[in-house]
Amino acid sequence: MASQPGESAWTEETAKKFESKQLSKYMDPCQEAANRSLKCLARNGGEKEMCNDYFLAYRDCKKQWLEDRNKNKKGFFG
């Protein structure tokens, strides 16, 4: 389910997908938010101001993802 501008793209559902992925598989849980911001730019002829909500959603998703990842990160001897 795609979130709307201003809604966090880092949800419980994306967190579960990220946690259950194969260790060797790269997954950016915020890629959907990044794609939406790029599509917005394309639709609006590169007018960044018209896509601020999408940029904020991507930024907030990345921030939340990194905070959660760092909070749950185990040490070397884990």
Secondary structure as the mmCIF struct_conf table of DSSP 4:
data_model
#
loop_
_struct_conf.conf_type_id
_struct_conf.id
_struct_conf.beg_label_comp_id
_struct_conf.beg_label_asym_id
_struct_conf.beg_label_seq_id
_struct_conf.end_label_comp_id
_struct_conf.end_label_asym_id
_struct_conf.end_label_seq_id
HELX_LH_PP_P HELX_LH_PP_P1 ALA A 2 GLN A 4
TURN_TY1_P TURN_TY1_P1 PRO A 5 GLY A 6
BEND BEND1 GLU A 7 GLU A 7
BEND BEND2 ALA A 9 ALA A 9
HELX_RH_AL_P HELX_RH_AL_P1 GLU A 12 SER A 20
BEND BEND3 LYS A 21 LYS A 21
TURN_TY1_P TURN_TY1_P2 LEU A 23 SER A 24
BEND BEND4 LYS A 25 LYS A 25
TURN_TY1_P TURN_TY1_P3 PRO A 29 CYS A 30
HELX_RH_AL_P HELX_RH_AL_P2 GLN A 31 ARG A 43
TURN_TY1_P TURN_TY1_P4 ASN A 44 GLY A 46
HELX_RH_3T_P HELX_RH_3T_P1 LYS A 48 CYS A 51
HELX_RH_AL_P HELX_RH_AL_P3 ASN A 52 ASN A 72
TURN_TY1_P TURN_TY1_P5 PHE A 76 PHE A 77
#
